[in-house]
Amino acid sequence: MNCSNSNEDDSNVTPQDQTSDDNDINDDSSNDDNSDDDSNDDSTVDLSVYRKIYAASDIYVEGDYVVIEVDGLPDHGSPYYQDTEWSSRYEAYNSNDFHLNPNRIASFDRVVKLPLHPQEATNHQPTSLGTMGIAVNGVSFYNQYAGPNNQPLTDEIYSFDQYNGHPQKTGEYHYHLEPTYLTSQDTIGTEGLLGFLLDGFPVYGPRENGTAVSNDDLDDYHGHSHATEDYPDGTYHYHVTAEDPYINGNGYYGTPGTSTN
């Protein structure tokens, strides 16, 4: 099925994926009235796990949030770099099933705010179209739906490039599925940390202890809790899987922060 005539996906702007003109309803930075508050002193907070987001131009603490700034450009080749200012990164994809959509990759001054101390939410919010998390290479995670009305990825999946990503109509490149460029890296692999959702909980690869993770191993939000290499005391975390919903299930486990550009 050819989706090359579609501007596809995620045309809706959500409270989690705001532009700078939106009301920043989740931005608690204005509540930081005490300049001596140690919660804003990066030296008192261990940011080492967040520094695994190697594409970040800056990572710092702001109130009760970890702030991560990225430009959103994938650090791997893609056919969607064709005819852009980064055309040297163009990489053809010749799969018979692939259909190039009309969009091209663009960069963004994206600011992601993750809760510094994520906790299970009392009321679990659904993920919305647009950025629901950030990968370690600065690329956005999107949910299991295509825009504009939460359509299945049945047709859109044919526009995913060789690394399981593509840009939407404003040029934001993103992953709905396993980011295979990352899971193929020796430093990350299929069991490593792939990024975070906006609720601050980490996303791990499709294998655990040498075994493929299935949806049956995970809860309704597509995660579970136990110790990991990055969290030896244990934490809730998501896994990407080969099956729908791929990255997230029936909403965020915690309360999401914000993504703005």
C-alpha positions as CSV (number, residue, x, y, z in Angstrom):
1,M,0.0,0.0,0.0
2,N,1.4,3.4,-1.0
3,C,1.2,6.2,1.5
4,S,3.6,8.4,-0.5
5,N,0.7,10.9,-1.2
6,S,0.0,11.3,2.5
7,N,1.4,14.0,4.7
8,E,0.7,11.5,7.5
9,D,0.9,11.6,10.7
10,D,0.2,13.1,14.1
11,S,-1.3,16.4,13.1
12,N,-2.9,16.8,16.6
13,V,-0.9,18.9,19.1
14,T,-1.3,17.5,22.6
15,P,-0.7,18.8,26.1
16,Q,2.5,16.7,26.2
17,D,3.7,17.9,22.8
18,Q,3.4,21.7,23.0
19,T,4.7,24.5,20.9
20,S,6.2,27.6,22.5
21,D,2.9,29.4,21.9
22,D,0.9,26.9,24.0
23,N,0.2,27.3,27.6
24,D,2.8,25.3,29.4
25,I,0.4,23.7,31.7
26,N,2.9,21.2,33.1
27,D,5.8,23.6,33.5
28,D,6.6,23.9,37.2
29,S,9.6,26.1,36.7
30,S,7.5,29.1,37.8
31,N,7.1,27.5,41.2
32,D,10.8,27.6,41.9
33,D,10.8,30.7,44.1
34,N,13.8,29.8,46.2
35,S,17.1,30.3,44.4
36,D,18.8,28.4,47.2
37,D,16.7,25.2,46.7
38,D,19.2,22.3,46.3
39,S,16.7,20.6,43.9
40,N,17.9,23.0,41.3
41,D,21.6,22.4,41.9
42,D,22.8,19.8,39.3
43,S,25.7,19.0,41.7
44,T,23.2,17.4,44.1
45,V,21.4,15.3,41.5
46,D,22.9,12.2,39.7
47,L,22.2,12.9,36.0
48,S,24.4,10.0,34.8
49,V,21.6,7.9,33.4
50,Y,20.1,10.9,31.5
51,R,23.5,11.7,30.0
52,K,23.1,8.4,28.1
53,I,21.0,10.7,25.8
54,Y,24.1,11.3,23.9
55,A,22.5,13.7,21.4
56,A,21.5,16.2,24.0
57,S,23.0,19.7,23.6
58,D,22.2,20.3,27.3
59,I,20.9,18.4,30.3
60,Y,20.1,20.2,33.6
61,V,17.7,20.3,36.5
62,E,14.8,22.8,36.7
63,G,12.6,22.4,39.8
64,D,11.2,18.9,39.8
65,Y,12.2,18.2,36.2
66,V,15.2,17.0,34.3
67,V,15.4,19.2,31.2
68,I,16.9,17.8,28.0
69,E,17.5,19.8,24.9
70,V,17.9,18.2,21.5
71,D,17.6,19.1,17.8
72,G,15.7,15.9,16.8
73,L,17.9,14.9,13.9
74,P,18.7,11.2,13.6
75,D,22.4,10.4,13.7
76,H,22.0,7.7,11.1
77,G,21.3,7.8,7.4
78,S,17.8,8.0,5.9
79,P,16.1,8.4,2.5
80,Y,14.3,11.3,4.2
81,Y,17.5,13.4,4.3
82,Q,17.1,13.7,0.5
83,D,17.0,17.3,-0.7
84,T,17.7,18.7,2.8
85,E,20.6,20.8,4.1
86,W,21.9,17.5,5.6
87,S,21.8,15.7,2.2
88,S,25.2,14.2,2.9
89,R,23.3,11.9,5.4
90,Y,21.1,10.6,2.6
91,E,20.9,6.8,2.6
92,A,18.8,5.0,0.0
93,Y,16.4,2.3,1.0
94,N,15.5,-0.1,-1.7
95,S,13.0,-2.5,0.0
96,N,10.2,-3.4,-2.4
97,D,7.7,-2.6,0.4
98,F,9.0,0.8,1.1
99,H,7.2,3.9,-0.1
100,L,8.8,7.3,0.5
101,N,6.3,9.7,2.0
102,P,6.4,13.4,0.9
103,N,7.9,14.7,4.1
104,R,11.6,15.5,4.7
105,I,13.6,15.6,7.9
106,A,13.8,19.0,9.7
107,S,15.6,20.0,12.9
108,F,13.9,21.4,16.0
109,D,15.0,23.2,19.2
110,R,13.1,20.6,21.3
111,V,13.0,20.9,25.1
112,V,11.8,17.8,26.9
113,K,11.0,18.0,30.6
114,L,11.0,14.7,32.5
115,P,9.9,14.3,36.1
116,L,13.0,14.0,38.3
117,H,11.3,11.5,40.6
118,P,8.8,9.6,38.5
119,Q,6.1,7.8,40.3
120,E,3.0,5.7,39.3
121,A,0.2,8.0,38.5
122,T,-3.2,7.9,40.3
123,N,-4.9,8.5,37.0
124,H,-3.0,7.2,34.0
125,Q,-3.1,9.6,31.0
126,P,-3.3,8.2,27.5
127,T,-0.4,9.0,25.2
128,S,-1.3,11.4,22.4
129,L,-0.2,11.8,18.8
130,G,3.2,13.5,18.7
131,T,6.2,13.2,21.0
132,M,5.6,10.8,23.9
133,G,9.3,10.3,24.7
134,I,12.8,10.7,23.6
135,A,15.4,8.2,22.4
136,V,19.1,8.4,23.4
137,N,19.9,9.8,20.0
138,G,17.5,12.7,20.4
139,V,14.8,11.3,18.1
140,S,11.2,11.3,19.4
141,F,9.2,8.2,20.3
142,Y,5.6,8.2,19.0
143,N,2.8,5.9,20.0
144,Q,1.2,3.0,18.1
145,Y,-1.2,5.2,16.0
146,A,-1.1,7.2,12.9
147,G,-2.9,10.6,12.6
148,P,-5.1,12.2,12.5
149,N,-7.6,10.0,14.3
150,N,-5.6,7.2,16.0
151,Q,-5.5,5.0,13.0
152,P,-3.6,1.8,13.0
153,L,-0.1,1.8,11.4
154,T,-1.2,-0.7,8.8
155,D,-0.5,1.6,5.8
156,E,1.9,4.0,7.4
157,I,4.3,1.3,8.3
158,Y,5.4,1.1,4.6
159,S,6.9,4.6,4.9
160,F,9.2,3.6,7.7
161,D,12.9,3.6,6.6
162,Q,15.5,1.0,7.2
163,Y,15.8,2.1,10.8
164,N,12.1,2.1,11.5
165,G,11.6,5.8,11.5
166,H,10.1,8.6,9.3
167,P,9.2,12.3,9.4
168,Q,5.8,13.7,9.8
169,K,4.5,16.7,7.9
170,T,6.5,19.3,9.8
171,G,9.6,17.2,9.4
172,E,10.0,15.7,12.8
173,Y,11.6,12.4,12.4
174,H,10.4,9.8,14.9
175,Y,10.1,6.1,15.8
176,H,6.8,4.2,16.4
177,L,8.7,0.8,16.6
178,E,12.0,-0.5,17.8
179,P,14.8,1.9,16.8
180,T,16.9,-0.7,15.1
181,Y,19.9,1.7,14.5
182,L,20.2,1.9,18.3
183,T,19.6,-1.8,19.1
184,S,22.2,-2.7,16.5
185,Q,24.9,-0.8,18.4
186,D,27.3,-2.7,20.5
187,T,27.2,0.0,23.2
188,I,23.4,-0.3,23.5
189,G,22.1,-3.6,21.9
190,T,18.8,-5.2,22.2
191,E,18.8,-5.1,26.1
192,G,20.1,-1.6,26.6
193,L,18.5,1.7,27.5
194,L,16.9,3.3,24.5
195,G,15.5,6.4,26.0
196,F,12.7,7.7,28.2
197,L,9.0,8.4,27.9
198,L,7.7,11.8,29.1
199,D,6.7,10.4,32.5
200,G,10.4,9.9,33.2
201,F,10.4,6.1,33.1
202,P,13.1,4.4,31.0
203,V,12.5,2.5,27.8
204,Y,14.6,-0.7,27.2
205,G,15.2,-2.9,24.2
206,P,13.2,-6.0,23.0
207,R,15.3,-8.6,24.9
208,E,15.9,-9.2,28.6
209,N,18.3,-11.7,30.1
210,G,18.9,-13.1,26.6
211,T,15.2,-13.7,25.9
212,A,12.8,-11.8,23.7
213,V,10.2,-9.8,25.7
214,S,6.6,-10.4,24.6
215,N,3.5,-8.4,25.4
216,D,2.5,-11.2,27.8
217,D,5.6,-10.3,30.0
218,L,4.4,-6.7,30.4
219,D,1.5,-4.9,32.0
220,D,-1.2,-2.8,30.4
221,Y,1.2,0.1,30.0
222,H,3.8,-2.1,28.3
223,G,6.3,-2.3,31.2
224,H,7.2,-3.9,34.5
225,S,9.4,-3.3,37.5
226,H,12.7,-4.8,38.5
227,A,16.4,-3.9,38.8
228,T,18.3,-3.0,35.6
229,E,21.9,-2.1,34.9
230,D,21.1,1.6,35.2
231,Y,18.7,1.2,38.2
232,P,20.2,-1.5,40.5
233,D,17.6,-0.7,43.1
234,G,14.9,-1.4,40.6
235,T,12.5,0.8,38.7
236,Y,9.4,0.6,36.5
237,H,10.5,0.5,32.8
238,Y,9.0,0.0,29.4
239,H,10.2,-2.4,26.7
240,V,9.9,-2.2,22.9
241,T,8.4,-5.3,21.4
242,A,7.8,-6.7,18.0
243,E,4.0,-6.6,18.6
244,D,1.5,-3.8,18.8
245,P,1.6,-1.5,20.8
246,Y,5.4,-1.7,20.3
247,I,6.6,0.9,22.9
248,N,3.6,1.9,25.1
249,G,0.3,0.3,25.9
250,N,-2.8,2.0,27.5
251,G,-1.1,5.2,28.5
252,Y,1.7,6.5,30.7
253,Y,2.5,4.6,33.8
254,G,3.5,7.9,35.5
255,T,2.5,11.5,35.0
256,P,4.0,13.0,31.8
257,G,6.2,16.1,31.7
258,T,6.3,18.2,28.5
259,S,7.8,18.4,25.1
260,T,8.1,21.8,23.4
261,N,9.7,23.3,20.4
